[in-house]
């Protein structure tokens, strides 16, 4: 059984037992969060597709940790104008473990 869920403006294909990094969630480590924006559920034989979301479906996930991704460098430059700007960024994330798919 798997589901496609939407969180943080992105879509993820998840199965029970999967661990993945999603956009930062406002939850403490160890909390169980419910991802209610379920776009599709498949149990192997039947597929349920929402319009846009599947009614009465949710995915329960446990928050494992919060962190920040690897650093990226943003560099702006204009030729012959002596304009240079260097900026770094590390995107925050939440690592979750998928416990249960309901629906």
Phi and psi restraints in degrees (range 20) as a CNS / XPLOR table:
assign (resid 1 and name C) (resid 2 and name N)
       (resid 2 and name CA) (resid 2 and name C) 1.0 -141.7 20.0 2
assign (resid 2 and name N) (resid 2 and name CA)
       (resid 2 and name C) (resid 3 and name N) 1.0 164.9 20.0 2
assign (resid 2 and name C) (resid 3 and name N)
       (resid 3 and name CA) (resid 3 and name C) 1.0 -141.6 20.0 2
assign (resid 3 and name N) (resid 3 and name CA)
       (resid 3 and name C) (resid 4 and name N) 1.0 158.1 20.0 2
assign (resid 3 and name C) (resid 4 and name N)
       (resid 4 and name CA) (resid 4 and name C) 1.0 -113.6 20.0 2
assign (resid 4 and name N) (resid 4 and name CA)
       (resid 4 and name C) (resid 5 and name N) 1.0 119.2 20.0 2
assign (resid 4 and name C) (resid 5 and name N)
       (resid 5 and name CA) (resid 5 and name C) 1.0 -117.8 20.0 2
assign (resid 5 and name N) (resid 5 and name CA)
       (resid 5 and name C) (resid 6 and name N) 1.0 158.2 20.0 2
assign (resid 5 and name C) (resid 6 and name N)
       (resid 6 and name CA) (resid 6 and name C) 1.0 -119.2 20.0 2
assign (resid 6 and name N) (resid 6 and name CA)
       (resid 6 and name C) (resid 7 and name N) 1.0 127.4 20.0 2
assign (resid 6 and name C) (resid 7 and name N)
       (resid 7 and name CA) (resid 7 and name C) 1.0 -152.3 20.0 2
assign (resid 7 and name N) (resid 7 and name CA)
       (resid 7 and name C) (resid 8 and name N) 1.0 136.8 20.0 2
assign (resid 7 and name C) (resid 8 and name N)
       (resid 8 and name CA) (resid 8 and name C) 1.0 65.5 20.0 2
assign (resid 8 and name N) (resid 8 and name CA)
       (resid 8 and name C) (resid 9 and name N) 1.0 26.2 20.0 2
assign (resid 8 and name C) (resid 9 and name N)
       (resid 9 and name CA) (resid 9 and name C) 1.0 79.4 20.0 2
assign (resid 9 and name N) (resid 9 and name CA)
       (resid 9 and name C) (resid 10 and name N) 1.0 6.5 20.0 2
assign (resid 9 and name C) (resid 10 and name N)
       (resid 10 and name CA) (resid 10 and name C) 1.0 -124.5 20.0 2
assign (resid 10 and name N) (resid 10 and name CA)
       (resid 10 and name C) (resid 11 and name N) 1.0 159.3 20.0 2
assign (resid 10 and name C) (resid 11 and name N)
       (resid 11 and name CA) (resid 11 and name C) 1.0 -113.8 20.0 2
assign (resid 11 and name N) (resid 11 and name CA)
       (resid 11 and name C) (resid 12 and name N) 1.0 139.9 20.0 2
assign (resid 11 and name C) (resid 12 and name N)
       (resid 12 and name CA) (resid 12 and name C) 1.0 -133.3 20.0 2
assign (resid 12 and name N) (resid 12 and name CA)
       (resid 12 and name C) (resid 13 and name N) 1.0 139.5 20.0 2
assign (resid 12 and name C) (resid 13 and name N)
       (resid 13 and name CA) (resid 13 and name C) 1.0 -92.5 20.0 2
assign (resid 13 and name N) (resid 13 and name CA)
       (resid 13 and name C) (resid 14 and name N) 1.0 121.2 20.0 2
assign (resid 13 and name C) (resid 14 and name N)
       (resid 14 and name CA) (resid 14 and name C) 1.0 -127.5 20.0 2
assign (resid 14 and name N) (resid 14 and name CA)
       (resid 14 and name C) (resid 15 and name N) 1.0 150.0 20.0 2
assign (resid 14 and name C) (resid 15 and name N)
       (resid 15 and name CA) (resid 15 and name C) 1.0 -129.6 20.0 2
assign (resid 15 and name N) (resid 15 and name CA)
       (resid 15 and name C) (resid 16 and name N) 1.0 162.7 20.0 2
assign (resid 15 and name C) (resid 16 and name N)
       (resid 16 and name CA) (resid 16 and name C) 1.0 -63.6 20.0 2
assign (resid 16 and name N) (resid 16 and name CA)
       (resid 16 and name C) (resid 17 and name N) 1.0 132.1 20.0 2
assign (resid 16 and name C) (resid 17 and name N)
       (resid 17 and name CA) (resid 17 and name C) 1.0 96.1 20.0 2
assign (resid 17 and name N) (resid 17 and name CA)
       (resid 17 and name C) (resid 18 and name N) 1.0 -9.6 20.0 2
assign (resid 17 and name C) (resid 18 and name N)
       (resid 18 and name CA) (resid 18 and name C) 1.0 -71.9 20.0 2
assign (resid 18 and name N) (resid 18 and name CA)
       (resid 18 and name C) (resid 19 and name N) 1.0 147.6 20.0 2
assign (resid 18 and name C) (resid 19 and name N)
       (resid 19 and name CA) (resid 19 and name C) 1.0 -122.5 20.0 2
assign (resid 19 and name N) (resid 19 and name CA)
       (resid 19 and name C) (resid 20 and name N) 1.0 129.4 20.0 2
assign (resid 19 and name C) (resid 20 and name N)
       (resid 20 and name CA) (resid 20 and name C) 1.0 -148.2 20.0 2
assign (resid 20 and name N) (resid 20 and name CA)
       (resid 20 and name C) (resid 21 and name N) 1.0 159.1 20.0 2
assign (resid 20 and name C) (resid 21 and name N)
       (resid 21 and name CA) (resid 21 and name C) 1.0 -97.7 20.0 2
assign (resid 21 and name N) (resid 21 and name CA)
       (resid 21 and name C) (resid 22 and name N) 1.0 126.0 20.0 2
assign (resid 21 and name C) (resid 22 and name N)
       (resid 22 and name CA) (resid 22 and name C) 1.0 -121.9 20.0 2
assign (resid 22 and name N) (resid 22 and name CA)
       (resid 22 and name C) (resid 23 and name N) 1.0 172.0 20.0 2
assign (resid 22 and name C) (resid 23 and name N)
       (resid 23 and name CA) (resid 23 and name C) 1.0 -59.1 20.0 2
assign (resid 23 and name N) (resid 23 and name CA)
       (resid 23 and name C) (resid 24 and name N) 1.0 153.9 20.0 2
assign (resid 23 and name C) (resid 24 and name N)
       (resid 24 and name CA) (resid 24 and name C) 1.0 -54.0 20.0 2
assign (resid 24 and name N) (resid 24 and name CA)
       (resid 24 and name C) (resid 25 and name N) 1.0 126.3 20.0 2
assign (resid 24 and name C) (resid 25 and name N)
       (resid 25 and name CA) (resid 25 and name C) 1.0 -105.7 20.0 2
assign (resid 25 and name N) (resid 25 and name CA)
       (resid 25 and name C) (resid 26 and name N) 1.0 145.6 20.0 2
assign (resid 25 and name C) (resid 26 and name N)
       (resid 26 and name CA) (resid 26 and name C) 1.0 -87.1 20.0 2
assign (resid 26 and name N) (resid 26 and name CA)
       (resid 26 and name C) (resid 27 and name N) 1.0 78.8 20.0 2
assign (resid 26 and name C) (resid 27 and name N)
       (resid 27 and name CA) (resid 27 and name C) 1.0 -151.1 20.0 2
assign (resid 27 and name N) (resid 27 and name CA)
       (resid 27 and name C) (resid 28 and name N) 1.0 150.9 20.0 2
assign (resid 27 and name C) (resid 28 and name N)
       (resid 28 and name CA) (resid 28 and name C) 1.0 -79.9 20.0 2
assign (resid 28 and name N) (resid 28 and name CA)
       (resid 28 and name C) (resid 29 and name N) 1.0 158.9 20.0 2
assign (resid 28 and name C) (resid 29 and name N)
       (resid 29 and name CA) (resid 29 and name C) 1.0 -64.3 20.0 2
assign (resid 29 and name N) (resid 29 and name CA)
       (resid 29 and name C) (resid 30 and name N) 1.0 130.1 20.0 2
assign (resid 29 and name C) (resid 30 and name N)
       (resid 30 and name CA) (resid 30 and name C) 1.0 99.2 20.0 2
assign (resid 30 and name N) (resid 30 and name CA)
       (resid 30 and name C) (resid 31 and name N) 1.0 -16.9 20.0 2
assign (resid 30 and name C) (resid 31 and name N)
       (resid 31 and name CA) (resid 31 and name C) 1.0 -69.6 20.0 2
assign (resid 31 and name N) (resid 31 and name CA)
       (resid 31 and name C) (resid 32 and name N) 1.0 153.2 20.0 2
assign (resid 31 and name C) (resid 32 and name N)
       (resid 32 and name CA) (resid 32 and name C) 1.0 -102.8 20.0 2
assign (resid 32 and name N) (resid 32 and name CA)
       (resid 32 and name C) (resid 33 and name N) 1.0 123.6 20.0 2
assign (resid 32 and name C) (resid 33 and name N)
       (resid 33 and name CA) (resid 33 and name C) 1.0 -111.6 20.0 2
assign (resid 33 and name N) (resid 33 and name CA)
       (resid 33 and name C) (resid 34 and name N) 1.0 149.9 20.0 2
assign (resid 33 and name C) (resid 34 and name N)
       (resid 34 and name CA) (resid 34 and name C) 1.0 -107.4 20.0 2
assign (resid 34 and name N) (resid 34 and name CA)
       (resid 34 and name C) (resid 35 and name N) 1.0 121.2 20.0 2
assign (resid 34 and name C) (resid 35 and name N)
       (resid 35 and name CA) (resid 35 and name C) 1.0 -93.4 20.0 2
assign (resid 35 and name N) (resid 35 and name CA)
       (resid 35 and name C) (resid 36 and name N) 1.0 106.7 20.0 2
assign (resid 35 and name C) (resid 36 and name N)
       (resid 36 and name CA) (resid 36 and name C) 1.0 -98.2 20.0 2
assign (resid 36 and name N) (resid 36 and name CA)
       (resid 36 and name C) (resid 37 and name N) 1.0 -8.5 20.0 2
assign (resid 36 and name C) (resid 37 and name N)
       (resid 37 and name CA) (resid 37 and name C) 1.0 -87.8 20.0 2
assign (resid 37 and name N) (resid 37 and name CA)
       (resid 37 and name C) (resid 38 and name N) 1.0 77.2 20.0 2
assign (resid 37 and name C) (resid 38 and name N)
       (resid 38 and name CA) (resid 38 and name C) 1.0 -97.0 20.0 2
assign (resid 38 and name N) (resid 38 and name CA)
       (resid 38 and name C) (resid 39 and name N) 1.0 119.7 20.0 2
assign (resid 38 and name C) (resid 39 and name N)
       (resid 39 and name CA) (resid 39 and name C) 1.0 -88.3 20.0 2
assign (resid 39 and name N) (resid 39 and name CA)
       (resid 39 and name C) (resid 40 and name N) 1.0 -31.6 20.0 2
assign (resid 39 and name C) (resid 40 and name N)
       (resid 40 and name CA) (resid 40 and name C) 1.0 -157.4 20.0 2
assign (resid 40 and name N) (resid 40 and name CA)
       (resid 40 and name C) (resid 41 and name N) 1.0 145.5 20.0 2
assign (resid 40 and name C) (resid 41 and name N)
       (resid 41 and name CA) (resid 41 and name C) 1.0 -131.8 20.0 2
assign (resid 41 and name N) (resid 41 and name CA)
       (resid 41 and name C) (resid 42 and name N) 1.0 135.2 20.0 2
assign (resid 41 and name C) (resid 42 and name N)
       (resid 42 and name CA) (resid 42 and name C) 1.0 -129.8 20.0 2
assign (resid 42 and name N) (resid 42 and name CA)
       (resid 42 and name C) (resid 43 and name N) 1.0 129.6 20.0 2
assign (resid 42 and name C) (resid 43 and name N)
       (resid 43 and name CA) (resid 43 and name C) 1.0 -109.1 20.0 2
assign (resid 43 and name N) (resid 43 and name CA)
       (resid 43 and name C) (resid 44 and name N) 1.0 18.7 20.0 2
assign (resid 43 and name C) (resid 44 and name N)
       (resid 44 and name CA) (resid 44 and name C) 1.0 104.1 20.0 2
assign (resid 44 and name N) (resid 44 and name CA)
       (resid 44 and name C) (resid 45 and name N) 1.0 -44.3 20.0 2
assign (resid 44 and name C) (resid 45 and name N)
       (resid 45 and name CA) (resid 45 and name C) 1.0 -109.9 20.0 2
assign (resid 45 and name N) (resid 45 and name CA)
       (resid 45 and name C) (resid 46 and name N) 1.0 -37.2 20.0 2
assign (resid 45 and name C) (resid 46 and name N)
       (resid 46 and name CA) (resid 46 and name C) 1.0 -114.7 20.0 2
assign (resid 46 and name N) (resid 46 and name CA)
       (resid 46 and name C) (resid 47 and name N) 1.0 143.6 20.0 2
assign (resid 46 and name C) (resid 47 and name N)
       (resid 47 and name CA) (resid 47 and name C) 1.0 -119.8 20.0 2
assign (resid 47 and name N) (resid 47 and name CA)
       (resid 47 and name C) (resid 48 and name N) 1.0 128.9 20.0 2
assign (resid 47 and name C) (resid 48 and name N)
       (resid 48 and name CA) (resid 48 and name C) 1.0 -113.8 20.0 2
assign (resid 48 and name N) (resid 48 and name CA)
       (resid 48 and name C) (resid 49 and name N) 1.0 121.3 20.0 2
assign (resid 48 and name C) (resid 49 and name N)
       (resid 49 and name CA) (resid 49 and name C) 1.0 -112.6 20.0 2
assign (resid 49 and name N) (resid 49 and name CA)
       (resid 49 and name C) (resid 50 and name N) 1.0 133.0 20.0 2
assign (resid 49 and name C) (resid 50 and name N)
       (resid 50 and name CA) (resid 50 and name C) 1.0 -86.0 20.0 2
assign (resid 50 and name N) (resid 50 and name CA)
       (resid 50 and name C) (resid 51 and name N) 1.0 169.3 20.0 2
assign (resid 50 and name C) (resid 51 and name N)
       (resid 51 and name CA) (resid 51 and name C) 1.0 -138.4 20.0 2
assign (resid 51 and name N) (resid 51 and name CA)
       (resid 51 and name C) (resid 52 and name N) 1.0 76.4 20.0 2
assign (resid 51 and name C) (resid 52 and name N)
       (resid 52 and name CA) (resid 52 and name C) 1.0 -86.6 20.0 2
assign (resid 52 and name N) (resid 52 and name CA)
       (resid 52 and name C) (resid 53 and name N) 1.0 -19.6 20.0 2
assign (resid 52 and name C) (resid 53 and name N)
       (resid 53 and name CA) (resid 53 and name C) 1.0 -115.9 20.0 2
assign (resid 53 and name N) (resid 53 and name CA)
       (resid 53 and name C) (resid 54 and name N) 1.0 152.7 20.0 2
assign (resid 53 and name C) (resid 54 and name N)
       (resid 54 and name CA) (resid 54 and name C) 1.0 -78.2 20.0 2
assign (resid 54 and name N) (resid 54 and name CA)
       (resid 54 and name C) (resid 55 and name N) 1.0 128.3 20.0 2
assign (resid 54 and name C) (resid 55 and name N)
       (resid 55 and name CA) (resid 55 and name C) 1.0 -69.9 20.0 2
assign (resid 55 and name N) (resid 55 and name CA)
       (resid 55 and name C) (resid 56 and name N) 1.0 141.0 20.0 2
assign (resid 55 and name C) (resid 56 and name N)
       (resid 56 and name CA) (resid 56 and name C) 1.0 57.8 20.0 2
assign (resid 56 and name N) (resid 56 and name CA)
       (resid 56 and name C) (resid 57 and name N) 1.0 31.7 20.0 2
assign (resid 56 and name C) (resid 57 and name N)
       (resid 57 and name CA) (resid 57 and name C) 1.0 -118.4 20.0 2
assign (resid 57 and name N) (resid 57 and name CA)
       (resid 57 and name C) (resid 58 and name N) 1.0 141.1 20.0 2
assign (resid 57 and name C) (resid 58 and name N)
       (resid 58 and name CA) (resid 58 and name C) 1.0 -154.6 20.0 2
assign (resid 58 and name N) (resid 58 and name CA)
       (resid 58 and name C) (resid 59 and name N) 1.0 159.9 20.0 2
assign (resid 58 and name C) (resid 59 and name N)
       (resid 59 and name CA) (resid 59 and name C) 1.0 -120.7 20.0 2
assign (resid 59 and name N) (resid 59 and name CA)
       (resid 59 and name C) (resid 60 and name N) 1.0 126.2 20.0 2
assign (resid 59 and name C) (resid 60 and name N)
       (resid 60 and name CA) (resid 60 and name C) 1.0 -94.8 20.0 2
assign (resid 60 and name N) (resid 60 and name CA)
       (resid 60 and name C) (resid 61 and name N) 1.0 133.1 20.0 2
assign (resid 60 and name C) (resid 61 and name N)
       (resid 61 and name CA) (resid 61 and name C) 1.0 -136.4 20.0 2
assign (resid 61 and name N) (resid 61 and name CA)
       (resid 61 and name C) (resid 62 and name N) 1.0 147.2 20.0 2
assign (resid 61 and name C) (resid 62 and name N)
       (resid 62 and name CA) (resid 62 and name C) 1.0 -106.0 20.0 2
assign (resid 62 and name N) (resid 62 and name CA)
       (resid 62 and name C) (resid 63 and name N) 1.0 132.7 20.0 2
assign (resid 62 and name C) (resid 63 and name N)
       (resid 63 and name CA) (resid 63 and name C) 1.0 -76.3 20.0 2
assign (resid 63 and name N) (resid 63 and name CA)
       (resid 63 and name C) (resid 64 and name N) 1.0 122.5 20.0 2
assign (resid 63 and name C) (resid 64 and name N)
       (resid 64 and name CA) (resid 64 and name C) 1.0 -95.0 20.0 2
assign (resid 64 and name N) (resid 64 and name CA)
       (resid 64 and name C) (resid 65 and name N) 1.0 -44.0 20.0 2
assign (resid 64 and name C) (resid 65 and name N)
       (resid 65 and name CA) (resid 65 and name C) 1.0 -164.9 20.0 2
assign (resid 65 and name N) (resid 65 and name CA)
       (resid 65 and name C) (resid 66 and name N) 1.0 162.5 20.0 2
assign (resid 65 and name C) (resid 66 and name N)
       (resid 66 and name CA) (resid 66 and name C) 1.0 -112.5 20.0 2
assign (resid 66 and name N) (resid 66 and name CA)
       (resid 66 and name C) (resid 67 and name N) 1.0 149.0 20.0 2
assign (resid 66 and name C) (resid 67 and name N)
       (resid 67 and name CA) (resid 67 and name C) 1.0 -162.6 20.0 2
assign (resid 67 and name N) (resid 67 and name CA)
       (resid 67 and name C) (resid 68 and name N) 1.0 -173.1 20.0 2
assign (resid 67 and name C) (resid 68 and name N)
       (resid 68 and name CA) (resid 68 and name C) 1.0 -129.3 20.0 2
assign (resid 68 and name N) (resid 68 and name CA)
       (resid 68 and name C) (resid 69 and name N) 1.0 140.6 20.0 2
assign (resid 68 and name C) (resid 69 and name N)
       (resid 69 and name CA) (resid 69 and name C) 1.0 -72.0 20.0 2
assign (resid 69 and name N) (resid 69 and name CA)
       (resid 69 and name C) (resid 70 and name N) 1.0 -179.0 20.0 2
assign (resid 69 and name C) (resid 70 and name N)
       (resid 70 and name CA) (resid 70 and name C) 1.0 -70.5 20.0 2
assign (resid 70 and name N) (resid 70 and name CA)
       (resid 70 and name C) (resid 71 and name N) 1.0 155.0 20.0 2
assign (resid 70 and name C) (resid 71 and name N)
       (resid 71 and name CA) (resid 71 and name C) 1.0 -76.0 20.0 2
assign (resid 71 and name N) (resid 71 and name CA)
       (resid 71 and name C) (resid 72 and name N) 1.0 136.7 20.0 2
assign (resid 71 and name C) (resid 72 and name N)
       (resid 72 and name CA) (resid 72 and name C) 1.0 -115.4 20.0 2
assign (resid 72 and name N) (resid 72 and name CA)
       (resid 72 and name C) (resid 73 and name N) 1.0 151.9 20.0 2
assign (resid 72 and name C) (resid 73 and name N)
       (resid 73 and name CA) (resid 73 and name C) 1.0 -108.7 20.0 2
assign (resid 73 and name N) (resid 73 and name CA)
       (resid 73 and name C) (resid 74 and name N) 1.0 128.2 20.0 2
assign (resid 73 and name C) (resid 74 and name N)
       (resid 74 and name CA) (resid 74 and name C) 1.0 -106.5 20.0 2
assign (resid 74 and name N) (resid 74 and name CA)
       (resid 74 and name C) (resid 75 and name N) 1.0 117.1 20.0 2
assign (resid 74 and name C) (resid 75 and name N)
       (resid 75 and name CA) (resid 75 and name C) 1.0 -124.6 20.0 2
assign (resid 75 and name N) (resid 75 and name CA)
       (resid 75 and name C) (resid 76 and name N) 1.0 120.6 20.0 2
assign (resid 75 and name C) (resid 76 and name N)
       (resid 76 and name CA) (resid 76 and name C) 1.0 -106.7 20.0 2
assign (resid 76 and name N) (resid 76 and name CA)
       (resid 76 and name C) (resid 77 and name N) 1.0 140.4 20.0 2
assign (resid 76 and name C) (resid 77 and name N)
       (resid 77 and name CA) (resid 77 and name C) 1.0 -152.4 20.0 2
assign (resid 77 and name N) (resid 77 and name CA)
       (resid 77 and name C) (resid 78 and name N) 1.0 133.4 20.0 2
assign (resid 77 and name C) (resid 78 and name N)
       (resid 78 and name CA) (resid 78 and name C) 1.0 -122.4 20.0 2
assign (resid 78 and name N) (resid 78 and name CA)
       (resid 78 and name C) (resid 79 and name N) 1.0 125.3 20.0 2
assign (resid 78 and name C) (resid 79 and name N)
       (resid 79 and name CA) (resid 79 and name C) 1.0 -65.0 20.0 2
assign (resid 79 and name N) (resid 79 and name CA)
       (resid 79 and name C) (resid 80 and name N) 1.0 139.3 20.0 2
assign (resid 79 and name C) (resid 80 and name N)
       (resid 80 and name CA) (resid 80 and name C) 1.0 64.1 20.0 2
assign (resid 80 and name N) (resid 80 and name CA)
       (resid 80 and name C) (resid 81 and name N) 1.0 11.6 20.0 2
assign (resid 80 and name C) (resid 81 and name N)
       (resid 81 and name CA) (resid 81 and name C) 1.0 -118.2 20.0 2
assign (resid 81 and name N) (resid 81 and name CA)
       (resid 81 and name C) (resid 82 and name N) 1.0 3.6 20.0 2
assign (resid 81 and name C) (resid 82 and name N)
       (resid 82 and name CA) (resid 82 and name C) 1.0 54.9 20.0 2
assign (resid 82 and name N) (resid 82 and name CA)
       (resid 82 and name C) (resid 83 and name N) 1.0 41.3 20.0 2
assign (resid 82 and name C) (resid 83 and name N)
       (resid 83 and name CA) (resid 83 and name C) 1.0 -115.3 20.0 2
assign (resid 83 and name N) (resid 83 and name CA)
       (resid 83 and name C) (resid 84 and name N) 1.0 114.8 20.0 2
assign (resid 83 and name C) (resid 84 and name N)
       (resid 84 and name CA) (resid 84 and name C) 1.0 -142.5 20.0 2
assign (resid 84 and name N) (resid 84 and name CA)
       (resid 84 and name C) (resid 85 and name N) 1.0 131.4 20.0 2
assign (resid 84 and name C) (resid 85 and name N)
       (resid 85 and name CA) (resid 85 and name C) 1.0 -135.5 20.0 2
assign (resid 85 and name N) (resid 85 and name CA)
       (resid 85 and name C) (resid 86 and name N) 1.0 128.3 20.0 2
assign (resid 85 and name C) (resid 86 and name N)
       (resid 86 and name CA) (resid 86 and name C) 1.0 -119.9 20.0 2
assign (resid 86 and name N) (resid 86 and name CA)
       (resid 86 and name C) (resid 87 and name N) 1.0 129.4 20.0 2
assign (resid 86 and name C) (resid 87 and name N)
       (resid 87 and name CA) (resid 87 and name C) 1.0 -142.8 20.0 2
assign (resid 87 and name N) (resid 87 and name CA)
       (resid 87 and name C) (resid 88 and name N) 1.0 139.2 20.0 2
assign (resid 87 and name C) (resid 88 and name N)
       (resid 88 and name CA) (resid 88 and name C) 1.0 -105.4 20.0 2
assign (resid 88 and name N) (resid 88 and name CA)
       (resid 88 and name C) (resid 89 and name N) 1.0 159.5 20.0 2
assign (resid 88 and name C) (resid 89 and name N)
       (resid 89 and name CA) (resid 89 and name C) 1.0 -150.1 20.0 2
assign (resid 89 and name N) (resid 89 and name CA)
       (resid 89 and name C) (resid 90 and name N) 1.0 137.8 20.0 2
assign (resid 89 and name C) (resid 90 and name N)
       (resid 90 and name CA) (resid 90 and name C) 1.0 -127.1 20.0 2
assign (resid 90 and name N) (resid 90 and name CA)
       (resid 90 and name C) (resid 91 and name N) 1.0 116.9 20.0 2
assign (resid 90 and name C) (resid 91 and name N)
       (resid 91 and name CA) (resid 91 and name C) 1.0 -78.7 20.0 2
assign (resid 91 and name N) (resid 91 and name CA)
       (resid 91 and name C) (resid 92 and name N) 1.0 127.0 20.0 2
assign (resid 91 and name C) (resid 92 and name N)
       (resid 92 and name CA) (resid 92 and name C) 1.0 -72.8 20.0 2
assign (resid 92 and name N) (resid 92 and name CA)
       (resid 92 and name C) (resid 93 and name N) 1.0 148.1 20.0 2
assign (resid 92 and name C) (resid 93 and name N)
       (resid 93 and name CA) (resid 93 and name C) 1.0 -142.9 20.0 2
assign (resid 93 and name N) (resid 93 and name CA)
       (resid 93 and name C) (resid 94 and name N) 1.0 166.2 20.0 2
assign (resid 93 and name C) (resid 94 and name N)
       (resid 94 and name CA) (resid 94 and name C) 1.0 -124.6 20.0 2
assign (resid 94 and name N) (resid 94 and name CA)
       (resid 94 and name C) (resid 95 and name N) 1.0 128.5 20.0 2
assign (resid 94 and name C) (resid 95 and name N)
       (resid 95 and name CA) (resid 95 and name C) 1.0 -92.3 20.0 2
assign (resid 95 and name N) (resid 95 and name CA)
       (resid 95 and name C) (resid 96 and name N) 1.0 124.0 20.0 2
assign (resid 95 and name C) (resid 96 and name N)
       (resid 96 and name CA) (resid 96 and name C) 1.0 -122.5 20.0 2
assign (resid 96 and name N) (resid 96 and name CA)
       (resid 96 and name C) (resid 97 and name N) 1.0 155.6 20.0 2
assign (resid 96 and name C) (resid 97 and name N)
       (resid 97 and name CA) (resid 97 and name C) 1.0 -116.5 20.0 2
assign (resid 97 and name N) (resid 97 and name CA)
       (resid 97 and name C) (resid 98 and name N) 1.0 122.9 20.0 2
assign (resid 97 and name C) (resid 98 and name N)
       (resid 98 and name CA) (resid 98 and name C) 1.0 -76.4 20.0 2
assign (resid 98 and name N) (resid 98 and name CA)
       (resid 98 and name C) (resid 99 and name N) 1.0 120.8 20.0 2
assign (resid 98 and name C) (resid 99 and name N)
       (resid 99 and name CA) (resid 99 and name C) 1.0 -100.8 20.0 2
assign (resid 99 and name N) (resid 99 and name CA)
       (resid 99 and name C) (resid 100 and name N) 1.0 -40.8 20.0 2
assign (resid 99 and name C) (resid 100 and name N)
       (resid 100 and name CA) (resid 100 and name C) 1.0 -152.6 20.0 2
assign (resid 100 and name N) (resid 100 and name CA)
       (resid 100 and name C) (resid 101 and name N) 1.0 139.9 20.0 2
assign (resid 100 and name C) (resid 101 and name N)
       (resid 101 and name CA) (resid 101 and name C) 1.0 -114.5 20.0 2
assign (resid 101 and name N) (resid 101 and name CA)
       (resid 101 and name C) (resid 102 and name N) 1.0 120.6 20.0 2
assign (resid 101 and name C) (resid 102 and name N)
       (resid 102 and name CA) (resid 102 and name C) 1.0 -115.4 20.0 2
assign (resid 102 and name N) (resid 102 and name CA)
       (resid 102 and name C) (resid 103 and name N) 1.0 138.7 20.0 2
